């Protein structure tokens, strides 16, 4: 007979858990069938089913445990633990719903934008907002859990009494972290950089891959990933090639002899650009930009749709124009002229 109280609450807890799982399975099947006609219902259910299951199960377990467990320290400890699980599950569910709504809002906003630059700006800002919201829910959940413990109010009073000293210590210790936090928010909402932007960092072209509250990840063309603190982009000058759009103007410089056939070179250049399929049709030209000493500086300018096409097009123009110069205008290749004087004859003529 002494085992019956224990068996009673074990049976009650198991029955509550089984009933909760059964209800969730029924909802899962219904959402799957309804999702065939309304895809957003199934997508929403997949996002909230885990935190909802945790919350429903913890509530059912606490109710059954409170009704069947004998009074004592074990019962109090179990109820307190289940209360913490309920709080964590509720915060998890609330955060999931809010983040899902933010993601839905981001999708709706970006789908209405035809400009890729505006889409990337909205994506960057909504991503940062989502991370801030997630951090807020984590802090809120931790605070609610702490409030379930007796004596926390006294601890809070003590902390508030020493808030002056604590703020100074935290300000000194976390100066860099807080600076990166505010720099990350500044980058997101001042539109300095966006996810997908092409930036030149330390002389290297990179693509902004991710922007967090403390650092920025850029992807380099050779598949390396550079992690930079957010303050780098607020304190160090950098070039954003896609700040106002993805189109790029590329230049290729040639140092050639004065005997270069500019008309023939210009004709070859235009033919190469037309056949490449990477020119966006905005601008192209062959110009002599400098004439110093024995060399002419010939600049080839061409525009393209994005930085990838710009790099490939400049390499193609440089290679094929070098081949054209070798085959059709070799006298334009750089040469070193040396004048040799006969010093003996020169001295005799002077005498």
Secondary structure as the mmCIF struct_conf table of DSSP 4:
data_model
#
loop_
_struct_conf.conf_type_id
_struct_conf.id
_struct_conf.beg_label_comp_id
_struct_conf.beg_label_asym_id
_struct_conf.beg_label_seq_id
_struct_conf.end_label_comp_id
_struct_conf.end_label_asym_id
_struct_conf.end_label_seq_id
TURN_TY1_P TURN_TY1_P1 UNK A 2 UNK A 3
HELX_RH_AL_P HELX_RH_AL_P1 UNK A 4 UNK A 35
TURN_TY1_P TURN_TY1_P2 UNK A 36 UNK A 37
HELX_RH_AL_P HELX_RH_AL_P2 UNK A 39 UNK A 68
BEND BEND1 UNK A 69 UNK A 69
HELX_LH_PP_P HELX_LH_PP_P1 UNK A 70 UNK A 70
BEND BEND2 UNK A 71 UNK A 72
HELX_RH_AL_P HELX_RH_AL_P3 UNK A 73 UNK A 111
TURN_TY1_P TURN_TY1_P3 UNK A 112 UNK A 112
HELX_RH_AL_P HELX_RH_AL_P4 UNK A 116 UNK A 147
TURN_TY1_P TURN_TY1_P4 UNK A 148 UNK A 148
BEND BEND3 UNK A 149 UNK A 149
TURN_TY1_P TURN_TY1_P5 UNK A 150 UNK A 151
HELX_RH_AL_P HELX_RH_AL_P5 UNK A 152 UNK A 161
TURN_TY1_P TURN_TY1_P6 UNK A 162 UNK A 162
HELX_RH_AL_P HELX_RH_AL_P6 UNK A 163 UNK A 173
TURN_TY1_P TURN_TY1_P7 UNK A 174 UNK A 174
HELX_RH_AL_P HELX_RH_AL_P7 UNK A 175 UNK A 190
TURN_TY1_P TURN_TY1_P8 UNK A 191 UNK A 191
BEND BEND4 UNK A 192 UNK A 192
TURN_TY1_P TURN_TY1_P9 UNK A 195 UNK A 196
STRN STRN1 UNK A 198 UNK A 201
TURN_TY1_P TURN_TY1_P10 UNK A 202 UNK A 203
STRN STRN2 UNK A 204 UNK A 211
BEND BEND5 UNK A 213 UNK A 214
STRN STRN3 UNK A 215 UNK A 220
TURN_TY1_P TURN_TY1_P11 UNK A 221 UNK A 222
BEND BEND6 UNK A 223 UNK A 223
STRN STRN4 UNK A 225 UNK A 229
TURN_TY1_P TURN_TY1_P12 UNK A 230 UNK A 231
HELX_RH_AL_P HELX_RH_AL_P8 UNK A 232 UNK A 235
BEND BEND7 UNK A 236 UNK A 236
STRN STRN5 UNK A 239 UNK A 240
TURN_TY1_P TURN_TY1_P13 UNK A 241 UNK A 242
BEND BEND8 UNK A 243 UNK A 244
BEND BEND9 UNK A 246 UNK A 246
STRN STRN6 UNK A 248 UNK A 256
TURN_TY1_P TURN_TY1_P14 UNK A 258 UNK A 259
HELX_RH_AL_P HELX_RH_AL_P9 UNK A 262 UNK A 276
BEND BEND10 UNK A 277 UNK A 277
STRN STRN7 UNK A 279 UNK A 292
TURN_TY1_P TURN_TY1_P15 UNK A 293 UNK A 294
STRN STRN8 UNK A 295 UNK A 304
BEND BEND11 UNK A 305 UNK A 306
HELX_RH_AL_P HELX_RH_AL_P10 UNK A 307 UNK A 328
HELX_RH_3T_P HELX_RH_3T_P1 UNK A 330 UNK A 332
BEND BEND12 UNK A 333 UNK A 333
HELX_RH_AL_P HELX_RH_AL_P11 UNK A 343 UNK A 350
#
